[in-house]
Amino acid sequence: MRIYKAILLSCFWMLYTVLNADVYENKIYSSTIKTVQLFPSGYELAMPIIQLNSSEKLDLHFDDLSTKPKTYYYTVIQCNADWQPSSLNIMEYIDGFTESTINDYQFSNGTKISYVHYKLQFPNFDMKVEKSGNYALIVYETNKDNPTFVRRFMISEPKVVVDAGVAYPRSMYNRDKYQEVVFKVNHKGFPIDNAQMEISATVLQNYRWDNAKTNIKPLLVGNNELNFDFNDVLTYPTGREFRQFDIRSIRFRGENIKAFNITTTENNFYLRYDIPQQTSKYQFYKDLNGLFYNESFENPSYFNGADYCNVYFNLAYPSPLQNGNFYVVGAFNDYVCDDNSKMYYNLETQSYLATIQLKQGLYNYSYIFKDESSKIKDQSMTEGFYVDTENDYTILIYYTPFGERYDRLIAVKHINSIQDRY
């Protein structure tokens, strides 16, 4: 009887652990930390993905507006495909120290807003990753359980080949509003015993995690081929090309800047009045698909020479909405709808307003409406849609053979809705 009770308690504890496990997200926990970027060395606009056992590196950059240098530590946590911690011990996937310090920093140079810029290249002599999969980079001051910020990255080991494209949805109702991702996985030479149990896919639109499709299983399993050709499952709102503004100079007005006010203590940039985009009208222009990059025309050392600016957003709307709020989102804030991105209605100007502090650079952004009761987000109210809007998609293939305790990332595929149209 005691044995059965022990087994039962063990099962309950495992279930409790799974239900209460942390899900690691890109998140900043300190109000003084700004402009956190993690990307492959030399590719500032790429996703933080590098290959296992390669010479590729990731570059981490961030600013601390507290102005005084601090000792920051970092560690990495291996995660499963759902971004919950795997069951591996850290010594099973890390070669070297399990935590280390970020020693490379510079003071801001010639800026009105003082800050300390930190950078780190990873993997490095102190710490290397020995297994593929999802990882959370944890940066903290004293306790990793109380992080300063978290950033996701991935280590891949290419084992299979993905053939993918973007198709028109089969449903006539969704045809103008959505794009559908269709792909096949060729695993010739890489045996997979039970694809439905061992294989899963994650698909991202424009490098976003907030609307990613996860835990996608193959529809059909053939001879060395897995088919993910679903009917209206891997569909994403087309949206429109992202809105954009340019604050790379504090001497002249960049793109979409209505006015600016530069004082001895701060930089204020006022964007042109935005209006909801009309579905019947569409204009293609090359955007960054929601991304941003930092640059200063006045200071070539933009990592520590670009200044911070107050950017004023203005979305014209005839009356305030009662069931939710508008937010300003983009890669610069990880598409998070919180108090920092929330807009407030101004009866006098009949518009929603928001002010966000951002480092000099070129930014993509959009407006999103969030129903505060249902938590449903809707961009169509402000951005509209067009069937041939240019979007980027990323496909991640995970493999977990029977008995394995972590999800291997065995393929990464990037496609474009215009270049890879089916």
C-alpha positions as CSV (number, residue, x, y, z in Angstrom):
1,M,0.0,0.0,0.0
2,R,2.8,2.4,0.9
3,I,4.4,1.7,-2.5
4,Y,1.2,2.7,-4.3
5,K,0.8,5.8,-2.2
6,A,4.4,6.8,-3.1
7,I,3.8,6.2,-6.8
8,L,0.6,8.2,-6.6
9,L,2.3,11.1,-4.8
10,S,5.1,11.0,-7.3
11,C,2.6,11.3,-10.2
12,F,0.8,14.2,-8.5
13,W,4.1,15.9,-8.0
14,M,5.1,15.5,-11.6
15,L,1.8,16.8,-12.7
16,Y,2.1,19.8,-10.4
17,T,5.6,20.5,-11.7
18,V,4.5,20.5,-15.3
19,L,1.4,22.7,-14.6
20,N,3.5,25.2,-12.6
21,A,6.7,25.2,-14.7
22,D,7.9,28.5,-15.9
23,V,7.4,29.5,-19.5
24,Y,10.4,31.7,-20.5
25,E,9.5,34.7,-22.6
26,N,11.4,37.7,-24.0
27,K,10.8,40.0,-21.1
28,I,12.4,43.0,-19.3
29,Y,11.9,43.1,-15.6
30,S,13.8,46.4,-14.8
31,S,12.5,49.8,-15.7
32,T,16.1,51.1,-16.4
33,I,16.9,48.4,-19.0
34,K,16.3,49.5,-22.6
35,T,17.0,48.3,-26.1
36,V,17.8,44.6,-25.5
37,Q,19.0,43.0,-28.7
38,L,20.2,39.4,-29.3
39,F,21.2,38.4,-32.8
40,P,23.8,36.4,-34.8
41,S,27.0,38.2,-35.1
42,G,27.0,40.5,-38.2
43,Y,23.2,40.0,-38.8
44,E,21.4,42.6,-36.6
45,L,18.0,41.9,-38.2
46,A,18.1,38.1,-38.0
47,M,16.6,35.8,-35.4
48,P,18.9,34.6,-32.6
49,I,19.6,31.1,-34.1
50,I,23.0,29.6,-34.6
51,Q,24.1,26.1,-35.5
52,L,25.4,23.5,-33.0
53,N,29.2,23.0,-33.0
54,S,29.8,25.8,-35.5
55,S,31.9,29.0,-35.2
56,E,28.7,31.1,-35.2
57,K,28.2,33.5,-32.3
58,L,25.3,35.5,-30.8
59,D,25.7,39.2,-29.9
60,L,23.8,40.6,-26.9
61,H,23.5,44.4,-26.5
62,F,21.5,46.3,-23.9
63,D,21.5,49.7,-22.2
64,D,21.1,50.5,-18.5
65,L,19.8,54.1,-17.9
66,S,20.9,54.0,-14.3
67,T,24.2,55.4,-15.5
68,K,26.4,53.6,-13.0
69,P,28.1,50.4,-14.0
70,K,26.7,47.2,-12.4
71,T,27.9,43.6,-12.3
72,Y,25.5,41.6,-14.4
73,Y,25.6,37.8,-14.5
74,Y,24.2,35.5,-17.1
75,T,23.2,31.8,-17.5
76,V,21.2,29.8,-19.9
77,I,18.3,27.4,-19.4
78,Q,17.5,24.8,-21.9
79,C,13.8,24.7,-22.8
80,N,11.5,22.3,-24.6
81,A,9.6,23.4,-27.7
82,D,6.9,25.0,-25.5
83,W,9.6,27.1,-23.7
84,Q,9.2,25.3,-20.4
85,P,12.5,24.1,-18.9
86,S,13.6,20.7,-20.0
87,S,14.4,18.0,-17.5
88,L,18.1,18.0,-18.3
89,N,20.6,19.1,-15.6
90,I,22.5,22.2,-16.7
91,M,25.7,20.2,-16.7
92,E,24.3,18.0,-19.4
93,Y,24.1,20.8,-22.0
94,I,26.7,23.4,-20.9
95,D,30.4,23.0,-21.4
96,G,32.2,25.3,-19.0
97,F,30.9,27.6,-16.3
98,T,27.1,27.5,-15.7
99,E,27.1,31.2,-15.0
100,S,29.4,34.1,-15.8
101,T,29.7,37.9,-15.8
102,I,29.1,40.5,-18.5
103,N,32.3,42.6,-18.3
104,D,32.2,44.5,-21.5
105,Y,30.5,47.9,-21.1
106,Q,30.8,51.5,-22.3
107,F,29.5,54.8,-21.1
108,S,27.2,56.7,-23.5
109,N,29.1,59.3,-25.5
110,G,27.8,62.7,-26.3
111,T,24.1,61.9,-25.4
112,K,21.6,63.9,-23.5
113,I,20.3,60.8,-21.8
114,S,23.2,59.1,-20.0
115,Y,23.4,55.3,-20.0
116,V,25.8,52.4,-19.8
117,H,25.9,50.1,-22.8
118,Y,26.7,46.4,-22.2
119,K,27.6,43.7,-24.7
120,L,28.3,40.0,-24.7
121,Q,29.3,37.5,-27.3
122,F,28.0,34.0,-26.8
123,P,29.1,31.1,-26.9
124,N,32.5,32.0,-25.5
125,F,35.5,30.6,-23.7
126,D,33.5,30.5,-20.4
127,M,30.4,28.8,-21.6
128,K,29.3,26.7,-24.6
129,V,26.1,24.8,-25.5
130,E,26.4,21.2,-26.4
131,K,22.8,20.3,-27.4
132,S,20.4,21.8,-29.9
133,G,17.0,23.2,-28.9
134,N,15.4,26.2,-27.3
135,Y,17.3,28.2,-24.7
136,A,16.6,31.2,-22.4
137,L,19.4,33.6,-21.8
138,I,18.9,34.9,-18.2
139,V,20.6,38.1,-17.2
140,Y,20.6,39.1,-13.5
141,E,22.4,41.0,-10.8
142,T,22.3,38.8,-7.7
143,N,19.8,35.9,-8.2
144,K,18.9,34.2,-11.5
145,D,15.4,33.6,-10.0
146,N,15.0,37.4,-10.0
147,P,16.2,38.2,-13.5
148,T,16.8,41.6,-15.0
149,F,15.7,40.4,-18.4
150,V,15.2,37.2,-20.4
151,R,15.9,36.6,-24.1
152,R,15.1,33.5,-26.1
153,F,17.6,31.9,-28.6
154,M,17.9,28.7,-30.4
155,I,20.6,26.2,-31.4
156,S,19.9,24.1,-34.5
157,E,21.4,20.9,-35.8
158,P,20.3,20.5,-39.5
159,K,19.2,16.9,-40.0
160,V,16.2,17.2,-42.3
161,V,15.2,19.3,-45.3
162,V,12.1,21.6,-45.3
163,D,10.3,22.5,-48.6
164,A,7.9,25.4,-47.8
165,G,5.9,28.1,-49.3
166,V,3.0,30.5,-48.7
167,A,-0.3,29.7,-50.3
168,Y,-3.7,31.3,-50.7
169,P,-6.2,29.8,-48.1
170,R,-8.6,27.4,-49.6
171,S,-11.5,29.0,-47.8
172,M,-13.0,31.8,-49.9
173,Y,-13.9,33.6,-46.7
174,N,-10.3,33.8,-45.6
175,R,-8.7,34.2,-49.0
176,D,-8.3,38.0,-48.8
177,K,-7.5,38.3,-45.1
178,Y,-5.0,35.4,-44.5
179,Q,-1.9,33.7,-45.8
180,E,-1.4,30.0,-45.3
181,V,2.0,28.3,-44.7
182,V,2.4,24.9,-46.4
183,F,5.5,22.7,-46.0
184,K,6.9,19.2,-46.3
185,V,9.8,17.7,-44.4
186,N,12.2,15.3,-46.2
187,H,14.0,13.1,-43.6
188,K,15.8,10.7,-45.9
189,G,18.8,9.3,-44.1
190,F,17.5,10.4,-40.7
191,P,15.2,7.7,-39.3
192,I,12.0,8.8,-37.5
193,D,10.1,5.9,-35.9
194,N,6.9,7.6,-34.9
195,A,6.4,11.0,-36.5
196,Q,3.2,11.8,-34.7
197,M,4.9,11.3,-31.4
198,E,8.4,12.5,-32.2
199,I,8.0,15.4,-34.5
200,S,6.4,18.9,-33.9
201,A,6.6,22.2,-35.7
202,T,6.4,25.8,-34.7
203,V,5.7,28.5,-37.3
204,L,6.3,32.3,-36.7
205,Q,5.1,35.2,-38.7
206,N,7.6,38.1,-38.9
207,Y,9.7,36.6,-36.1
208,R,6.9,37.1,-33.6
209,W,6.2,34.8,-30.7
210,D,3.0,36.3,-29.5
211,N,1.0,34.8,-32.4
212,A,3.1,31.7,-33.2
213,K,1.5,28.4,-34.1
214,T,3.0,25.7,-31.9
215,N,3.0,21.9,-31.4
216,I,1.9,21.3,-35.0
217,K,1.9,17.6,-35.9
218,P,2.3,16.1,-39.5
219,L,-0.9,15.7,-41.4
220,L,0.4,12.8,-43.6
221,V,3.4,10.5,-43.1
222,G,4.9,9.0,-46.3
223,N,8.1,7.4,-47.4
224,N,10.8,9.7,-45.9
225,E,8.4,12.6,-46.1
226,L,6.2,14.4,-43.6
227,N,3.4,16.5,-45.0
228,F,2.2,19.7,-43.2
229,D,-0.3,20.8,-45.8
230,F,-3.2,21.8,-43.6
231,N,-6.5,23.3,-44.6
232,D,-6.8,26.7,-42.9
233,V,-4.7,25.7,-39.8
234,L,-1.4,27.4,-40.4
235,T,-3.1,30.7,-41.5
236,Y,-2.0,34.2,-40.4
237,P,-3.7,37.6,-40.9
238,T,-2.1,39.3,-43.9
239,G,-2.1,42.7,-42.3
240,R,-0.4,45.6,-44.2
241,E,3.1,46.8,-44.6
242,F,4.3,48.1,-41.2
243,R,4.2,51.8,-40.4
244,Q,7.6,53.2,-40.1
245,F,9.5,56.2,-38.6
246,D,13.1,57.4,-38.8
247,I,14.8,59.1,-35.8
248,R,18.4,58.5,-36.8
249,S,19.1,62.2,-36.9
250,I,18.3,64.9,-34.3
251,R,19.2,67.6,-36.9
252,F,16.5,67.0,-39.5
253,R,13.1,65.4,-39.9
254,G,13.2,61.8,-40.9
255,E,10.5,59.7,-42.5
256,N,7.0,60.1,-40.8
257,I,8.3,62.8,-38.5
258,K,5.9,65.8,-38.3
259,A,8.0,67.9,-35.9
260,F,10.7,67.6,-33.4
261,N,11.8,69.6,-30.4
262,I,15.4,69.3,-29.3
263,T,16.4,70.8,-26.0
264,T,19.5,70.7,-23.9
265,T,18.1,67.8,-21.8
266,E,15.9,65.8,-24.2
267,N,14.8,64.9,-27.7
268,N,11.1,65.0,-28.6
269,F,9.8,63.6,-31.9
270,Y,6.2,64.0,-33.0
271,L,5.0,61.5,-35.6
272,R,2.6,62.4,-38.3
273,Y,-1.1,61.8,-37.5
274,D,-1.9,58.1,-38.2
275,I,-5.3,56.9,-39.3
276,P,-6.8,53.4,-39.6
277,Q,-5.8,52.0,-43.0
278,Q,-8.5,51.4,-45.5
279,T,-9.0,47.9,-46.7
280,S,-9.8,49.1,-50.3
281,K,-6.4,50.9,-50.6
282,Y,-3.0,49.3,-50.6
283,Q,0.5,50.6,-51.3
284,F,3.6,48.3,-51.2
285,Y,6.8,49.6,-49.8
286,K,9.8,47.8,-48.4
287,D,9.6,47.7,-44.7
288,L,11.5,45.7,-42.0
289,N,8.5,43.4,-41.3
290,G,8.1,44.8,-37.8
291,L,11.8,44.9,-36.9
292,F,14.1,47.9,-36.0
293,Y,17.7,48.8,-35.9
294,N,19.7,51.4,-34.1
295,E,21.7,54.1,-35.8
296,S,22.8,57.7,-35.4
297,F,23.7,59.9,-38.3
298,E,25.6,62.2,-35.9
299,N,27.6,59.5,-34.1
300,P,28.9,56.4,-35.9
301,S,29.4,54.6,-32.6
302,Y,25.7,54.1,-32.3
303,F,25.7,51.4,-29.7
304,N,26.9,53.9,-27.1
305,G,26.5,57.1,-29.2
306,A,22.9,57.1,-30.2
307,D,20.6,59.1,-28.0
308,Y,17.2,58.3,-26.5
309,C,14.2,60.2,-27.7
310,N,10.6,60.6,-26.6
311,V,8.4,59.5,-29.6
312,Y,4.8,60.8,-29.6
313,F,2.3,58.5,-31.4
314,N,-1.1,59.8,-32.5
315,L,-3.9,57.6,-33.9
316,A,-7.0,59.5,-35.0
317,Y,-10.2,57.8,-33.9
318,P,-13.7,59.5,-33.8
319,S,-14.5,58.3,-30.2
320,P,-13.1,56.2,-27.4
321,L,-13.8,52.5,-27.4
322,Q,-15.3,51.1,-24.2
323,N,-14.4,47.5,-24.3
324,G,-10.6,47.7,-24.8
325,N,-7.6,49.8,-25.7
326,F,-5.2,50.5,-28.5
327,Y,-1.5,49.7,-28.1
328,V,1.7,50.6,-30.1
329,V,3.6,47.4,-30.9
330,G,6.6,46.1,-32.8
331,A,9.8,44.1,-32.3
332,F,11.1,47.1,-30.2
333,N,8.7,46.0,-27.4
334,D,8.2,42.3,-28.4
335,Y,4.5,43.1,-29.3
336,V,3.7,43.3,-25.6
337,C,0.4,45.1,-24.7
338,D,1.2,46.7,-21.3
339,D,1.2,50.1,-19.7
340,N,4.3,51.1,-21.6
341,S,2.6,50.6,-25.0
342,K,-0.9,51.6,-24.0
343,M,-2.6,54.5,-25.7
344,Y,-4.9,57.0,-24.1
345,Y,-7.8,58.8,-25.7
346,N,-7.7,62.6,-26.0
347,L,-11.2,64.2,-26.5
348,E,-9.8,67.5,-27.7
349,T,-7.8,66.0,-30.5
350,Q,-10.1,63.0,-31.0
351,S,-7.2,60.6,-31.1
352,Y,-5.4,58.0,-29.1
353,L,-2.0,59.1,-27.8
354,A,1.1,57.4,-26.5
355,T,4.7,58.4,-25.7
356,I,7.5,55.9,-25.8
357,Q,11.2,56.4,-25.1
358,L,13.3,54.8,-27.8
359,K,16.9,54.9,-28.9
360,Q,17.8,56.5,-32.2
361,G,17.2,54.3,-35.2
362,L,14.7,53.2,-37.9
363,Y,11.6,51.6,-36.5
364,N,8.6,49.6,-37.7
365,Y,5.4,49.6,-35.7
366,S,1.7,49.0,-35.9
367,Y,-1.4,49.6,-33.8
368,I,-3.3,46.8,-32.2
369,F,-6.6,46.7,-30.3
370,K,-6.9,44.5,-27.3
371,D,-10.3,43.5,-25.8
372,E,-9.5,43.8,-22.1
373,S,-12.2,41.3,-21.1
374,S,-11.6,38.5,-23.6
375,K,-7.8,39.4,-24.1
376,I,-8.4,39.0,-27.9
377,K,-6.0,41.1,-30.0
378,D,-7.1,42.6,-33.4
379,Q,-4.9,44.5,-35.8
380,S,-7.4,44.6,-38.6
381,M,-9.3,47.6,-37.0
382,T,-6.3,49.8,-37.6
383,E,-4.0,48.1,-40.2
384,G,-6.6,46.4,-42.5
385,F,-5.5,43.5,-44.7
386,Y,-4.3,42.7,-48.2
387,V,-3.8,39.3,-49.6
388,D,-0.4,40.0,-51.1
389,T,1.2,41.8,-48.2
390,E,4.8,40.9,-47.8
391,N,5.5,38.8,-44.7
392,D,8.3,36.6,-43.5
393,Y,7.7,33.2,-41.9
394,T,10.0,30.9,-39.9
395,I,9.5,27.2,-39.5
396,L,11.1,25.3,-36.7
397,I,11.1,21.5,-36.6
398,Y,11.6,19.7,-33.3
399,Y,12.5,16.1,-32.8
400,T,12.0,14.1,-29.5
401,P,12.7,10.4,-29.9
402,F,11.3,7.9,-27.4
403,G,13.1,8.1,-24.1
404,E,14.8,11.5,-24.9
405,R,14.4,14.2,-22.2
406,Y,14.6,17.3,-24.4
407,D,13.4,18.6,-27.8
408,R,16.1,18.8,-30.5
409,L,15.8,21.5,-33.1
410,I,16.6,19.7,-36.4
411,A,15.6,22.2,-39.0
412,V,15.0,25.9,-39.5
413,K,13.4,27.3,-42.6
414,H,12.8,31.0,-43.5
415,I,10.4,31.9,-46.3
416,N,8.8,35.0,-47.7
417,S,5.2,35.4,-48.8
418,I,6.3,37.0,-52.1
419,Q,9.4,35.1,-53.0
420,D,8.1,31.7,-51.9
421,R,4.5,31.9,-53.1
422,Y,2.8,28.6,-53.9
